[in-house]
Amino acid sequence: MEGDELKDLDCQRTMDGWESSNNGSGKAILIPACCLKARASQPELGSKSHSTVVSGWLSETQPSSDKSGKQVYFNNPMWPGEAHSLKVEKILFQEKSKYQEILVFESSAYGRVLVLDGILQLTEKDECAYQEMIAHLPLCSIESPKNVLVVGGGDGGVLREICRHSSVELIDICEIDQMVIDVSKKFFPELAIGFEDPRVCLHVGDAIEFLKQAPEGKYDAVIVDSSDPVGPAQELVEKPFFKNIGRALRPGGVLCNMAESMWLHTHLINDIIYICREIFKGSVHYAWASVPTYPSGVIGFLLCSTEGPPVDFVHPINPIEKLRGALEFRRELKFYNTEIHEAAFALPSFVKREVAALH
Ligand code: JA2
């Protein structure tokens, strides 16, 4: 399907159920069984928009069925007991792809928002922090990166950032879901602009298979811009996947992997670090950045290097400020700079304690 063929939902409208449900106090109230009530009062909304949009708000909850088959809502198991909410102004797109449910809406506070299977992937307002960090943390840590592979990242934002590096000659991207790419081209042109660069080579397919076929030592850097490890991204936190990345990287090549929240996922981070320590014999580091719309408001990155010329992740050898034109290429850098790069590796004491593999 081409981007132009994507159809807008005919249910574009403002949904203001929240005000009426909080008596105008403006205070957030929990709406537990609410979901069912809200859907009953707006049946056409329930049938057309993602079920996590309730009374005009998106929360990262998961719809499920109880024993009697009634639909109930649980917190996402990745962040039990909490759910950040964004007010929905207008639903712009909602459709099931072959892999996941895709929702795009206009929020009142963060611009347009992309949601996959009920999980927020990016917002226009704060995407810069995630995209800039996941691209420049690895690419500024090596000299003259040439061949880069992106796993996932179908919105194109990471491509946009990689393209700032004029040394880069080839960017392979392997995204499983063509509809994510089409939706981004239609609704997020500031991100999808990344696809327009002639150095980009798009492969729509399963990254697990792609990496099995990748020539040994081909890449200077691999960037894993995946969604959370539930659904299509499940295998992207397992050992065979990392082994194949290690094989596809040159000696002294680098991996940067989306690595969840240090507040919520210390076990998962520990597990991934444990696996990566066995495979990436150069070094393994954890860095983080503030992204207000991700659960707990932060996101982590795992940075690894293969055996070979040593990589000093904490003190970038290829600082962005020294790359001609990089700060201004296509659009100004908004978040990343060398000070932020170095600061990203400073870890709170509880992380140093709990993430045992970092000791
Ligand atoms: N967002 C994406 C993506 C790949 C394709 C499309 C959108 C992300 N990877 C990052 C998601 C981080 C989620 C944190 N809960």
Residues whose N, C-alpha, C, O or C-beta is under 5 A from the ligand:
A	BS01	JA2	L120 Q121 G152 G153 G154 D155 D225 S226 S227 D228 Y294
